[in-house]
Amino acid sequence: MDFKLTEDRQMLSDTLRRYLADQYTFDFRNSVIDTAPYHSTEKWAELVELGLIGAFVTEEKGGFGGAGFDLTCVFEEVGRGLCVEPLLGAMMSVRATAECGAEDLVEAQIGGAQRLVLAVFEPEGEGLDLIRTTATKSGDAWVLNGRKSVVYGLPGADGVLVAAKTDAGLGLFLTKDAETLDYAMIDGGGAGEVILDNTTATCLSEDATAIIEAALDAGRLALCAEAVGVMQVLTDMTVDYLRQRKQFGRPIASFQALQHRTVDMAIEIEQCRAITILAASKLETAEAGKYVAMAKNLIGRTANLIAEEAIQLHGGIGMTWEYPGSHYAKRLSMIDHQLGDRYAQLYRLMAA
């Protein structure tokens, strides 16, 4: 199997890497994460102009990508750049609207006229069987009642795609009238709660269970790729620090015990990269859920290991706010918990 990116994907990856290196520095990132909407609207517009949203949708549905490897090549660079722009929520929402056949919404998102987010999980837990939000028809309109938790990218969004129970199953609805509570996540970026109290909405699909599952699996794959990018940068930073830090008159990188630990980190990253590639290759198949769950489980376990090792090998500086490594480590810890942690993914595999 040829693991090299296609020419188009390599160009997209290189363009995004250069952009983030030049325009999305560590200091700039830290300047936007504490103030609503917890990202830069100007940089978001520039990322849209680069065509990133179009990379998440197939050509047949208005984009120019849409495959698993299109997602991974984008989100690995997002991880490398520690970018807090709301790409995860935008990616899941544009894929969901595309599958629902809402061509006008897909076009609006790709062009940057609208930014939508996907609201699925609730305070009771992460699982479609735990959804209690209901959608009832009132004349020609639909009314939603319930609450959604930890909706990624919610601050500043133009609309919310809500998963709600209908008589036909689990439907998908678009609302722009919901009450929201925004906040910043501990590792940067925005999220929020959605309160639905007789909130009017437009029905995109009365039975969208498969569409929602596919969007969530795409989100999990994106998080796996992002984690690979974060791990690689954090490991490189750790090795560079060990080469500079001296004890007993020589760099501590020369100590064999520390060399063994960094080699173990590198091996773990390659395992994560390999299983992410496997999951990406299966994204459009009937077995996507299984392979994505396998990848997310391994990524979750490895992410915490890499974060802990990097901090320990750095010593005290590894935990300071001013040092970028601490933010990369924090991001790794958060990725495990997003869209179902390693234990939730293991349960999915056991249930299957």
Disulfide bonds with the S-S distance in Angstrom:
none
